[in-house]
Amino acid sequence: MAVAEVLDGPDVARAIQRIAHEILERNHGPAGLVVIGIPTRGVPLAARLAHGIGQIEPSWEQALGQLDVTMYRDDLSRAPTRSVGLTQLPAGGIDGATVVLVDDVLYSGRTIRAALDALADLGRPKAVRLAVLVDRGHRELPIRADHVGKNLPTALAERVRVLLSETDGRDAVVIEGARP
């Protein structure tokens, strides 16, 4: 199987820093921001993004959480059994906040649809924005990311893997599969 590295560690770091700046610019500062990662790799990406926002705006009281979407997925009957993960919201909750959902790869849009359903059960944010490290296309639902580290057109037969030092020992984005 062919493997091509499309982002290395410094590329990943630059993308996260750029996204942090974009979020602050679009939100007109850090007021009311809540950053929530979607497991698995969205959680460490959210933590890095929150750290980046805090570096730019030291006055921001970091509001970071994670959102398990397992029970909101529409493919539970087809997918192998998976255990329910942890949902953890910041102490202030999400009501009236601008929530930035963070995931590693945006593909069909189904995970994000599940995340929106889960958020609706937890509160009523003022706005929900989506930040992803990679948008690979092939959407099945009308969902788009507000902040993208890298747009990466792919073939359906290819697989995009995000590697993070927290889970994989190094930072990279690779494409596996049928690319010549």
ZIRA-V909356 format. One record per pair of residues at least 4 apart in sequence whose ideal C-beta (glycine too) atoms are under 6 Angstrom apart, sorted by the first residue. I is the first residue (numbers start at 1). GAP is how many residues later the second one is. D is the distance in Angstrom with one decimal. If there is no record, write none. Layout:
BEGIN
i->I gap->GAP d->D
i->I gap->GAP d->D
END
This chain:
BEGIN
i->1 gap->175 d->5.7
i->2 gap->177 d->5.6
i->3 gap->171 d->5.4
i->3 gap->173 d->5.2
i->4 gap->171 d->4.9
i->4 gap->175 d->5.8
i->5 gap->167 d->5.5
i->5 gap->169 d->5.1
i->6 gap->167 d->5.2
i->6 gap->169 d->6.0
i->7 gap->4 d->3.9
i->7 gap->5 d->5.5
i->7 gap->166 d->3.9
i->8 gap->164 d->5.7
i->9 gap->162 d->4.0
i->12 gap->159 d->4.4
i->15 gap->134 d->3.2
i->16 gap->32 d->5.1
i->16 gap->33 d->5.8
i->16 gap->36 d->5.8
i->17 gap->35 d->5.3
i->19 gap->112 d->5.3
i->19 gap->128 d->4.6
i->20 gap->29 d->5.6
i->20 gap->32 d->3.4
i->20 gap->33 d->4.9
i->22 gap->125 d->5.0
i->23 gap->4 d->6.0
i->23 gap->77 d->5.8
i->24 gap->32 d->6.0
i->27 gap->6 d->5.8
i->27 gap->71 d->5.6
i->30 gap->27 d->4.3
i->30 gap->30 d->3.6
i->32 gap->65 d->5.1
i->32 gap->66 d->5.2
i->33 gap->65 d->5.5
i->34 gap->29 d->4.3
i->34 gap->56 d->5.8
i->34 gap->60 d->5.6
i->34 gap->63 d->4.4
i->34 gap->65 d->4.9
i->35 gap->11 d->5.0
i->35 gap->14 d->5.7
i->35 gap->15 d->4.6
i->35 gap->29 d->5.2
i->35 gap->65 d->5.0
i->36 gap->29 d->4.6
i->36 gap->31 d->5.1
i->36 gap->63 d->5.8
i->36 gap->65 d->5.7
i->37 gap->5 d->4.1
i->37 gap->6 d->3.8
i->37 gap->9 d->3.0
i->37 gap->29 d->4.9
i->37 gap->65 d->4.7
i->38 gap->4 d->3.8
i->38 gap->29 d->5.8
i->38 gap->65 d->4.6
i->38 gap->77 d->5.6
i->39 gap->4 d->5.3
i->39 gap->29 d->6.0
i->39 gap->46 d->5.0
i->41 gap->63 d->3.9
i->41 gap->121 d->5.3
i->41 gap->123 d->5.6
i->42 gap->4 d->5.9
i->42 gap->60 d->4.8
i->42 gap->61 d->4.1
i->42 gap->62 d->5.7
i->43 gap->23 d->4.8
i->44 gap->120 d->5.2
i->44 gap->122 d->4.2
i->45 gap->57 d->5.1
i->46 gap->56 d->4.0
i->49 gap->53 d->5.9
i->50 gap->12 d->5.4
i->50 gap->14 d->4.5
i->53 gap->7 d->5.8
i->54 gap->6 d->5.5
i->54 gap->8 d->5.6
i->63 gap->27 d->4.0
i->65 gap->23 d->5.1
i->65 gap->24 d->4.5
i->65 gap->25 d->5.2
i->66 gap->22 d->5.2
i->67 gap->20 d->5.4
i->67 gap->48 d->5.8
i->67 gap->51 d->5.6
i->68 gap->17 d->3.6
i->68 gap->18 d->5.9
i->68 gap->19 d->4.8
i->69 gap->45 d->3.9
i->69 gap->46 d->4.9
i->69 gap->49 d->5.2
i->70 gap->12 d->5.7
i->70 gap->14 d->5.0
i->72 gap->42 d->3.8
i->72 gap->45 d->4.4
i->72 gap->46 d->4.8
i->73 gap->41 d->4.8
i->75 gap->4 d->4.9
i->89 gap->4 d->5.7
i->93 gap->30 d->5.3
i->94 gap->5 d->5.4
i->94 gap->29 d->4.1
i->94 gap->31 d->4.8
i->95 gap->28 d->4.5
i->95 gap->29 d->5.4
i->96 gap->30 d->5.2
i->97 gap->28 d->5.2
i->98 gap->28 d->5.6
i->98 gap->29 d->4.7
i->99 gap->26 d->4.4
i->99 gap->29 d->4.9
i->100 gap->29 d->4.9
i->100 gap->31 d->5.4
i->101 gap->14 d->5.5
i->101 gap->29 d->5.1
i->102 gap->29 d->5.0
i->103 gap->29 d->5.2
i->104 gap->29 d->5.2
i->104 gap->58 d->4.0
i->105 gap->29 d->4.7
i->105 gap->31 d->5.9
i->105 gap->55 d->5.2
i->106 gap->26 d->4.4
i->106 gap->29 d->4.6
i->106 gap->39 d->5.3
i->107 gap->29 d->5.5
i->107 gap->31 d->5.9
i->108 gap->32 d->4.2
i->109 gap->4 d->6.0
i->109 gap->30 d->4.9
i->109 gap->31 d->5.8
i->109 gap->32 d->3.7
i->109 gap->34 d->3.7
i->112 gap->31 d->5.0
i->113 gap->28 d->5.5
i->129 gap->17 d->4.3
i->130 gap->15 d->4.6
i->130 gap->16 d->5.3
i->131 gap->16 d->4.0
i->132 gap->13 d->4.7
i->132 gap->16 d->5.8
i->133 gap->16 d->4.2
i->133 gap->29 d->5.8
i->134 gap->16 d->5.3
i->134 gap->18 d->5.2
i->134 gap->26 d->5.7
i->134 gap->39 d->5.8
i->135 gap->10 d->5.4
i->135 gap->13 d->4.7
i->135 gap->16 d->5.1
i->136 gap->16 d->5.1
i->136 gap->18 d->4.6
i->136 gap->24 d->5.0
i->137 gap->16 d->5.5
i->154 gap->4 d->4.5
i->155 gap->23 d->6.0
i->157 gap->20 d->5.1
i->157 gap->21 d->4.4
i->158 gap->17 d->5.3
i->158 gap->19 d->3.7
i->159 gap->17 d->4.6
i->159 gap->18 d->5.5
i->160 gap->15 d->5.7
i->161 gap->13 d->5.1
i->162 gap->11 d->5.4
i->163 gap->5 d->4.0
i->163 gap->7 d->5.7
i->163 gap->9 d->4.5
i->164 gap->4 d->5.7
i->164 gap->7 d->5.8
i->165 gap->5 d->5.8
i->165 gap->6 d->5.5
i->175 gap->4 d->5.8
END
